[in-house]
Amino acid sequence: MSEQENNSAIKVAKGVRETVNQDGAVLLDIEQGLCFSLNPVGTKIWEMVKDGQSQDEIADALEKEFPLPRTQLVGDICDFLQQLERMRLVGQQPLALDKRGFLSRLVARNRSA
């Protein structure tokens, strides 16, 4: 990620819902129909993403809590955020690939089958 990407806010995808407890979080992407689980550290990062914090701000917060070299923290955070992006849970822009509603997409999918 470039320095500009490190300082820009990451956006949570529109269809993601969550449940958080002391053991971590469960994310449900209602648009994909998929469920994901996060450990407590992943949940901390998720919460900061939801609060609109940049990658650098997340690293600053975690650096106070974990005695790790900053380069390792930044690399781990970057890897985690890239994984969330690959799963279409976050992104720089709204992640709606198709502006039509769920039922419209379903009907269109059935017609083409």
MODELLER restraints for C-alpha pairs under 7 A, 6 or more apart:
rsr = mdl.restraints
at = mdl.atoms
rsr.add(forms.Gaussian(group=physical.xy_distance, feature=features.Distance(at['CA:6:A'], at['CA:54:A']), mean=6.12, stdev=0.5))
rsr.add(forms.Gaussian(group=physical.xy_distance, feature=features.Distance(at['CA:6:A'], at['CA:55:A']), mean=4.86, stdev=0.5))
rsr.add(forms.Gaussian(group=physical.xy_distance, feature=features.Distance(at['CA:6:A'], at['CA:56:A']), mean=5.62, stdev=0.5))
rsr.add(forms.Gaussian(group=physical.xy_distance, feature=features.Distance(at['CA:7:A'], at['CA:54:A']), mean=5.04, stdev=0.5))
rsr.add(forms.Gaussian(group=physical.xy_distance, feature=features.Distance(at['CA:7:A'], at['CA:55:A']), mean=6.19, stdev=0.5))
rsr.add(forms.Gaussian(group=physical.xy_distance, feature=features.Distance(at['CA:7:A'], at['CA:56:A']), mean=5.98, stdev=0.5))
rsr.add(forms.Gaussian(group=physical.xy_distance, feature=features.Distance(at['CA:8:A'], at['CA:54:A']), mean=5.25, stdev=0.5))
rsr.add(forms.Gaussian(group=physical.xy_distance, feature=features.Distance(at['CA:9:A'], at['CA:52:A']), mean=5.35, stdev=0.5))
rsr.add(forms.Gaussian(group=physical.xy_distance, feature=features.Distance(at['CA:9:A'], at['CA:53:A']), mean=5.62, stdev=0.5))
rsr.add(forms.Gaussian(group=physical.xy_distance, feature=features.Distance(at['CA:9:A'], at['CA:54:A']), mean=4.60, stdev=0.5))
rsr.add(forms.Gaussian(group=physical.xy_distance, feature=features.Distance(at['CA:10:A'], at['CA:49:A']), mean=6.12, stdev=0.5))
rsr.add(forms.Gaussian(group=physical.xy_distance, feature=features.Distance(at['CA:10:A'], at['CA:52:A']), mean=6.52, stdev=0.5))
rsr.add(forms.Gaussian(group=physical.xy_distance, feature=features.Distance(at['CA:10:A'], at['CA:54:A']), mean=6.59, stdev=0.5))
rsr.add(forms.Gaussian(group=physical.xy_distance, feature=features.Distance(at['CA:10:A'], at['CA:90:A']), mean=6.59, stdev=0.5))
rsr.add(forms.Gaussian(group=physical.xy_distance, feature=features.Distance(at['CA:10:A'], at['CA:91:A']), mean=5.75, stdev=0.5))
rsr.add(forms.Gaussian(group=physical.xy_distance, feature=features.Distance(at['CA:10:A'], at['CA:92:A']), mean=5.38, stdev=0.5))
rsr.add(forms.Gaussian(group=physical.xy_distance, feature=features.Distance(at['CA:11:A'], at['CA:90:A']), mean=5.41, stdev=0.5))
rsr.add(forms.Gaussian(group=physical.xy_distance, feature=features.Distance(at['CA:11:A'], at['CA:91:A']), mean=5.33, stdev=0.5))
rsr.add(forms.Gaussian(group=physical.xy_distance, feature=features.Distance(at['CA:11:A'], at['CA:92:A']), mean=5.82, stdev=0.5))
rsr.add(forms.Gaussian(group=physical.xy_distance, feature=features.Distance(at['CA:11:A'], at['CA:93:A']), mean=6.88, stdev=0.5))
rsr.add(forms.Gaussian(group=physical.xy_distance, feature=features.Distance(at['CA:12:A'], at['CA:50:A']), mean=6.47, stdev=0.5))
rsr.add(forms.Gaussian(group=physical.xy_distance, feature=features.Distance(at['CA:12:A'], at['CA:89:A']), mean=6.06, stdev=0.5))
rsr.add(forms.Gaussian(group=physical.xy_distance, feature=features.Distance(at['CA:12:A'], at['CA:90:A']), mean=4.38, stdev=0.5))
rsr.add(forms.Gaussian(group=physical.xy_distance, feature=features.Distance(at['CA:12:A'], at['CA:91:A']), mean=6.62, stdev=0.5))
rsr.add(forms.Gaussian(group=physical.xy_distance, feature=features.Distance(at['CA:13:A'], at['CA:88:A']), mean=6.94, stdev=0.5))
rsr.add(forms.Gaussian(group=physical.xy_distance, feature=features.Distance(at['CA:13:A'], at['CA:89:A']), mean=5.15, stdev=0.5))
rsr.add(forms.Gaussian(group=physical.xy_distance, feature=features.Distance(at['CA:13:A'], at['CA:90:A']), mean=5.05, stdev=0.5))
rsr.add(forms.Gaussian(group=physical.xy_distance, feature=features.Distance(at['CA:13:A'], at['CA:91:A']), mean=6.94, stdev=0.5))
rsr.add(forms.Gaussian(group=physical.xy_distance, feature=features.Distance(at['CA:13:A'], at['CA:94:A']), mean=6.39, stdev=0.5))
rsr.add(forms.Gaussian(group=physical.xy_distance, feature=features.Distance(at['CA:13:A'], at['CA:95:A']), mean=5.89, stdev=0.5))
rsr.add(forms.Gaussian(group=physical.xy_distance, feature=features.Distance(at['CA:15:A'], at['CA:29:A']), mean=5.46, stdev=0.5))
rsr.add(forms.Gaussian(group=physical.xy_distance, feature=features.Distance(at['CA:15:A'], at['CA:30:A']), mean=5.28, stdev=0.5))
rsr.add(forms.Gaussian(group=physical.xy_distance, feature=features.Distance(at['CA:15:A'], at['CA:31:A']), mean=5.51, stdev=0.5))
rsr.add(forms.Gaussian(group=physical.xy_distance, feature=features.Distance(at['CA:16:A'], at['CA:27:A']), mean=6.55, stdev=0.5))
rsr.add(forms.Gaussian(group=physical.xy_distance, feature=features.Distance(at['CA:16:A'], at['CA:28:A']), mean=5.55, stdev=0.5))
rsr.add(forms.Gaussian(group=physical.xy_distance, feature=features.Distance(at['CA:16:A'], at['CA:29:A']), mean=4.35, stdev=0.5))
rsr.add(forms.Gaussian(group=physical.xy_distance, feature=features.Distance(at['CA:16:A'], at['CA:30:A']), mean=6.21, stdev=0.5))
rsr.add(forms.Gaussian(group=physical.xy_distance, feature=features.Distance(at['CA:16:A'], at['CA:89:A']), mean=6.65, stdev=0.5))
rsr.add(forms.Gaussian(group=physical.xy_distance, feature=features.Distance(at['CA:17:A'], at['CA:27:A']), mean=5.73, stdev=0.5))
rsr.add(forms.Gaussian(group=physical.xy_distance, feature=features.Distance(at['CA:17:A'], at['CA:28:A']), mean=5.07, stdev=0.5))
rsr.add(forms.Gaussian(group=physical.xy_distance, feature=features.Distance(at['CA:17:A'], at['CA:29:A']), mean=6.30, stdev=0.5))
rsr.add(forms.Gaussian(group=physical.xy_distance, feature=features.Distance(at['CA:18:A'], at['CA:25:A']), mean=6.76, stdev=0.5))
rsr.add(forms.Gaussian(group=physical.xy_distance, feature=features.Distance(at['CA:18:A'], at['CA:26:A']), mean=5.60, stdev=0.5))
rsr.add(forms.Gaussian(group=physical.xy_distance, feature=features.Distance(at['CA:18:A'], at['CA:27:A']), mean=4.47, stdev=0.5))
rsr.add(forms.Gaussian(group=physical.xy_distance, feature=features.Distance(at['CA:18:A'], at['CA:28:A']), mean=6.02, stdev=0.5))
rsr.add(forms.Gaussian(group=physical.xy_distance, feature=features.Distance(at['CA:19:A'], at['CA:25:A']), mean=5.52, stdev=0.5))
rsr.add(forms.Gaussian(group=physical.xy_distance, feature=features.Distance(at['CA:19:A'], at['CA:26:A']), mean=5.29, stdev=0.5))
rsr.add(forms.Gaussian(group=physical.xy_distance, feature=features.Distance(at['CA:19:A'], at['CA:27:A']), mean=6.66, stdev=0.5))
rsr.add(forms.Gaussian(group=physical.xy_distance, feature=features.Distance(at['CA:20:A'], at['CA:26:A']), mean=6.53, stdev=0.5))
rsr.add(forms.Gaussian(group=physical.xy_distance, feature=features.Distance(at['CA:23:A'], at['CA:39:A']), mean=6.52, stdev=0.5))
rsr.add(forms.Gaussian(group=physical.xy_distance, feature=features.Distance(at['CA:23:A'], at['CA:40:A']), mean=5.84, stdev=0.5))
rsr.add(forms.Gaussian(group=physical.xy_distance, feature=features.Distance(at['CA:24:A'], at['CA:38:A']), mean=5.37, stdev=0.5))
rsr.add(forms.Gaussian(group=physical.xy_distance, feature=features.Distance(at['CA:24:A'], at['CA:39:A']), mean=4.52, stdev=0.5))
rsr.add(forms.Gaussian(group=physical.xy_distance, feature=features.Distance(at['CA:24:A'], at['CA:40:A']), mean=4.25, stdev=0.5))
rsr.add(forms.Gaussian(group=physical.xy_distance, feature=features.Distance(at['CA:24:A'], at['CA:43:A']), mean=5.52, stdev=0.5))
rsr.add(forms.Gaussian(group=physical.xy_distance, feature=features.Distance(at['CA:25:A'], at['CA:37:A']), mean=5.72, stdev=0.5))
rsr.add(forms.Gaussian(group=physical.xy_distance, feature=features.Distance(at['CA:25:A'], at['CA:38:A']), mean=5.04, stdev=0.5))
rsr.add(forms.Gaussian(group=physical.xy_distance, feature=features.Distance(at['CA:25:A'], at['CA:39:A']), mean=6.73, stdev=0.5))
rsr.add(forms.Gaussian(group=physical.xy_distance, feature=features.Distance(at['CA:25:A'], at['CA:43:A']), mean=5.83, stdev=0.5))
rsr.add(forms.Gaussian(group=physical.xy_distance, feature=features.Distance(at['CA:26:A'], at['CA:35:A']), mean=6.91, stdev=0.5))
rsr.add(forms.Gaussian(group=physical.xy_distance, feature=features.Distance(at['CA:26:A'], at['CA:36:A']), mean=5.63, stdev=0.5))
rsr.add(forms.Gaussian(group=physical.xy_distance, feature=features.Distance(at['CA:26:A'], at['CA:37:A']), mean=4.38, stdev=0.5))
rsr.add(forms.Gaussian(group=physical.xy_distance, feature=features.Distance(at['CA:26:A'], at['CA:38:A']), mean=6.22, stdev=0.5))
rsr.add(forms.Gaussian(group=physical.xy_distance, feature=features.Distance(at['CA:27:A'], at['CA:35:A']), mean=5.61, stdev=0.5))
rsr.add(forms.Gaussian(group=physical.xy_distance, feature=features.Distance(at['CA:27:A'], at['CA:36:A']), mean=4.97, stdev=0.5))
rsr.add(forms.Gaussian(group=physical.xy_distance, feature=features.Distance(at['CA:27:A'], at['CA:37:A']), mean=6.09, stdev=0.5))
rsr.add(forms.Gaussian(group=physical.xy_distance, feature=features.Distance(at['CA:28:A'], at['CA:34:A']), mean=5.89, stdev=0.5))
rsr.add(forms.Gaussian(group=physical.xy_distance, feature=features.Distance(at['CA:28:A'], at['CA:35:A']), mean=4.45, stdev=0.5))
rsr.add(forms.Gaussian(group=physical.xy_distance, feature=features.Distance(at['CA:28:A'], at['CA:36:A']), mean=6.38, stdev=0.5))
rsr.add(forms.Gaussian(group=physical.xy_distance, feature=features.Distance(at['CA:29:A'], at['CA:35:A']), mean=6.27, stdev=0.5))
rsr.add(forms.Gaussian(group=physical.xy_distance, feature=features.Distance(at['CA:45:A'], at['CA:58:A']), mean=6.72, stdev=0.5))
rsr.add(forms.Gaussian(group=physical.xy_distance, feature=features.Distance(at['CA:48:A'], at['CA:58:A']), mean=6.51, stdev=0.5))
rsr.add(forms.Gaussian(group=physical.xy_distance, feature=features.Distance(at['CA:59:A'], at['CA:73:A']), mean=6.26, stdev=0.5))
rsr.add(forms.Gaussian(group=physical.xy_distance, feature=features.Distance(at['CA:59:A'], at['CA:74:A']), mean=5.95, stdev=0.5))
rsr.add(forms.Gaussian(group=physical.xy_distance, feature=features.Distance(at['CA:63:A'], at['CA:70:A']), mean=6.76, stdev=0.5))
rsr.add(forms.Gaussian(group=physical.xy_distance, feature=features.Distance(at['CA:84:A'], at['CA:90:A']), mean=5.85, stdev=0.5))
rsr.add(forms.Gaussian(group=physical.xy_distance, feature=features.Distance(at['CA:85:A'], at['CA:91:A']), mean=5.63, stdev=0.5))
rsr.add(forms.Gaussian(group=physical.xy_distance, feature=features.Distance(at['CA:88:A'], at['CA:95:A']), mean=6.91, stdev=0.5))
